[in-house]
Amino acid sequence: MNMTFLLDLSTLNMKIYDFARILGILLDNAIEASKECNEKIINITFKNDSKNNRQLICIENTYTNKDVDTEKIFEKGISEKENHTGLGLWEVRKIIKNNNNTNLFTSKTNKYFCQQLELY
């Protein structure tokens, strides 16, 4: 796990409970996905993007399911984990919708699955 802090967390533009809940779910998912890989990598970056007046938290991890649907994973009850409810990312999306100053962008490359949380 590689972590880069370029952001003062005391200046977050989000309630700490909501932030901690989102971060916990995203990190749990990153750990679960990367542990199935030969190369187990998780990169977490906290940075301030003053040019665009936003704070960015990016979590990227290695993953095996290259066919993962980056929209469907946010639906209630969808999970790739055995014996899981599929409520984590659904709850993340619900928190994001309740905070009008946040966005979450999900993307993937051949090597990394990435969740980028943006706080305005």
Secondary structure, 3 states (H helix, E strand, C coil): CEEEEECCHHHCCCCHHHHHHHHHHHHHHHHHHHCCCCCCCEEEEEEEEHHHCEEEEEEEEECCCCCCCCCHHHCCCCCCCCCCCCCHHHHHHHHHHHCCCEEEEEEECCCEEEEEEEEC
